[in-house]
Amino acid sequence: MQQGPPQQQINIQLDEDQAEGIYANLAMIMHSPTEIIIDFARVMPRMPKAKVLSRIIMTPMHAKMMQQALTDNIQKFEKQFGEIKLYGHPDHTGKGIGFESSEQREPENK
């Protein structure tokens, strides 16, 4: 059996401001041939605008690894707390507000 290189320990620093987190209920996902771009925003009732609060840019490989980690964590969450219901989730005929995937396009600079 072939073993890979030993795992490297990474010390992660979390500043106080980042530890508080940012609430987002909207994510727009775009891609180019070399990058996945995720814009996180917050939509408030009766507000016609949503400002991007954070933009994450990663390689497609890292995005796939994140997808696998999210899938694993959601499965563990649902096993412990029950199925997550998707209230107001759009059917396949309409476009809703929330976490969605956009067609391939260039990100806007505003």
GROMACS elastic network, one bead per residue, 0.5 to 0.9 nm:
[ bonds ]
;  ai    aj funct       b0    kb
    3     6     6  0.83726   500
    4     7     6  0.84915   500
    5     8     6  0.86923   500
   14    17     6  0.82811   500
   14    18     6  0.63505   500
   14    19     6  0.61404   500
   15    18     6  0.53885   500
   15    19     6  0.61194   500
   15    20     6  0.89995   500
   16    19     6  0.50224   500
   16    20     6  0.66884   500
   17    20     6  0.56373   500
   17    21     6  0.73511   500
   18    21     6  0.53576   500
   18    22     6  0.79762   500
   22    53     6  0.76662   500
   22    54     6  0.84175   500
   23    40     6  0.87671   500
   23    41     6  0.80940   500
   23    42     6  0.69087   500
   23    53     6  0.88881   500
   24    27     6  0.74294   500
   24    40     6  0.58459   500
   24    41     6  0.51461   500
   24    43     6  0.78659   500
   24    53     6  0.78712   500
   25    40     6  0.75986   500
   25    41     6  0.64332   500
   25    42     6  0.51563   500
   25    43     6  0.64891   500
   25    97     6  0.86887   500
   25    98     6  0.58914   500
   25    99     6  0.70895   500
   26    39     6  0.81621   500
   26    40     6  0.58492   500
   26    41     6  0.50543   500
   26    42     6  0.57252   500
   26    43     6  0.66941   500
   26    50     6  0.86193   500
   26    97     6  0.69226   500
   26    99     6  0.50368   500
   26   100     6  0.77523   500
   27    38     6  0.64742   500
   27    39     6  0.54482   500
   27    41     6  0.61418   500
   27    42     6  0.85281   500
   27    52     6  0.88509   500
   27    98     6  0.64143   500
   27   100     6  0.62436   500
   27   101     6  0.81371   500
   28    37     6  0.81380   500
   28    38     6  0.57327   500
   28    39     6  0.51825   500
   28    40     6  0.67019   500
   28    41     6  0.82613   500
   28    98     6  0.83371   500
   28    99     6  0.64684   500
   28   100     6  0.57209   500
   28   101     6  0.60720   500
   28   102     6  0.64142   500
   29    36     6  0.71750   500
   29    37     6  0.57334   500
   29    39     6  0.64898   500
   29    40     6  0.88826   500
   29    99     6  0.82663   500
   29   100     6  0.66527   500
   29   102     6  0.55315   500
   29   103     6  0.83728   500
   29   104     6  0.88889   500
   30    35     6  0.84788   500
   30    36     6  0.59858   500
   30    37     6  0.51457   500
   30    38     6  0.65037   500
   30    39     6  0.84506   500
   30   101     6  0.68562   500
   30   102     6  0.55317   500
   30   103     6  0.66800   500
   30   104     6  0.57522   500
   30   105     6  0.63485   500
   30   106     6  0.75175   500
   30   107     6  0.72934   500
   31    34     6  0.76214   500
   31    35     6  0.56315   500
   31    37     6  0.58124   500
   31    38     6  0.86193   500
   31    60     6  0.85011   500
   31   102     6  0.83744   500
   31   103     6  0.80578   500
   31   104     6  0.55706   500
   31   105     6  0.69046   500
   31   106     6  0.78428   500
   31   107     6  0.88080   500
   32    35     6  0.52512   500
   32    36     6  0.65959   500
   32    37     6  0.83016   500
   32   104     6  0.66981   500
   32   105     6  0.74433   500
   32   106     6  0.76651   500
   33    36     6  0.84244   500
   33    60     6  0.83958   500
   34    58     6  0.86144   500
   34    59     6  0.61974   500
   34    60     6  0.66796   500
   35    57     6  0.65668   500
   35    58     6  0.56100   500
   35    60     6  0.58026   500
   35    63     6  0.88177   500
   36    56     6  0.81554   500
   36    57     6  0.57839   500
   36    58     6  0.53795   500
   36    59     6  0.59495   500
   36    60     6  0.58247   500
   36    62     6  0.89001   500
   36    63     6  0.68242   500
   37    55     6  0.69784   500
   37    56     6  0.57905   500
   37    58     6  0.66234   500
   37    59     6  0.87942   500
   37   107     6  0.80455   500
   38    54     6  0.82468   500
   38    55     6  0.56720   500
   38    56     6  0.51578   500
   38    57     6  0.64729   500
   38    58     6  0.85781   500
   39    52     6  0.61306   500
   39    53     6  0.75198   500
   39    54     6  0.59236   500
   39    56     6  0.64767   500
   39    57     6  0.87605   500
   40    51     6  0.85967   500
   40    52     6  0.56729   500
   40    53     6  0.57725   500
   40    54     6  0.52756   500
   40    55     6  0.62619   500
   40    56     6  0.81895   500
   40    99     6  0.88308   500
   41    50     6  0.61412   500
   41    51     6  0.57274   500
   41    53     6  0.52238   500
   41    54     6  0.71167   500
   42    50     6  0.58981   500
   42    51     6  0.68756   500
   42    52     6  0.74651   500
   42    53     6  0.74894   500
   43    46     6  0.89307   500
   43    47     6  0.71635   500
   43    48     6  0.83274   500
   43    49     6  0.72484   500
   43    50     6  0.52596   500
   43    51     6  0.81067   500
   43    97     6  0.85420   500
   43    98     6  0.84852   500
   44    47     6  0.55430   500
   44    48     6  0.83120   500
   44    49     6  0.83608   500
   44    50     6  0.76368   500
   45    48     6  0.83681   500
   47    50     6  0.75817   500
   50    53     6  0.89156   500
   52    55     6  0.72280   500
   58    61     6  0.81057   500
   58    62     6  0.61723   500
   58    63     6  0.63608   500
   59    62     6  0.52476   500
   59    63     6  0.62253   500
   59    64     6  0.87109   500
   60    64     6  0.61838   500
   60    65     6  0.86360   500
   61    64     6  0.52006   500
   61    65     6  0.63247   500
   61    66     6  0.86859   500
   62    66     6  0.60990   500
   62    67     6  0.85474   500
   63    67     6  0.61334   500
   63    68     6  0.86882   500
   64    68     6  0.62856   500
   64    69     6  0.86432   500
   65    68     6  0.51447   500
   65    69     6  0.62500   500
   65    70     6  0.86529   500
   66    70     6  0.60560   500
   66    71     6  0.85007   500
   67    70     6  0.51048   500
   67    71     6  0.60927   500
   67    72     6  0.85769   500
   68    71     6  0.50784   500
   68    72     6  0.61574   500
   68    73     6  0.86213   500
   69    72     6  0.51163   500
   69    73     6  0.61601   500
   69    74     6  0.85850   500
   70    73     6  0.50817   500
   70    74     6  0.59915   500
   70    75     6  0.84796   500
   71    74     6  0.51984   500
   71    75     6  0.61407   500
   71    76     6  0.86432   500
   72    75     6  0.52476   500
   72    76     6  0.63113   500
   72    77     6  0.86772   500
   73    76     6  0.50711   500
   73    77     6  0.60564   500
   73    78     6  0.85981   500
   74    78     6  0.60626   500
   74    79     6  0.84608   500
   74    84     6  0.85937   500
   75    78     6  0.52047   500
   75    79     6  0.61054   500
   75    80     6  0.86843   500
   75    83     6  0.88307   500
   76    79     6  0.50955   500
   76    80     6  0.63280   500
   76    81     6  0.86144   500
   77    80     6  0.52341   500
   77    81     6  0.58855   500
   77    82     6  0.73689   500
   77    83     6  0.83457   500
   77    84     6  0.86916   500
   78    81     6  0.50784   500
   78    84     6  0.65885   500
   79    82     6  0.58081   500
   79    83     6  0.76507   500
   81    84     6  0.84191   500
   86    89     6  0.55232   500
   87    90     6  0.88913   500
   88    91     6  0.89121   500
   88    96     6  0.81426   500
   88    97     6  0.89998   500
   89    96     6  0.69970   500
   89    97     6  0.84322   500
   89    98     6  0.83064   500
   90    93     6  0.75856   500
   90    94     6  0.60374   500
   90    95     6  0.62359   500
   90    96     6  0.52422   500
   90    97     6  0.82156   500
   91    94     6  0.60951   500
   91    95     6  0.79581   500
   91    96     6  0.84635   500
   92    95     6  0.78893   500
   95   100     6  0.89596   500
   96    99     6  0.87508   500
   96   100     6  0.82254   500
   97   100     6  0.76641   500
  102   105     6  0.76848   500
  105   108     6  0.89729   500
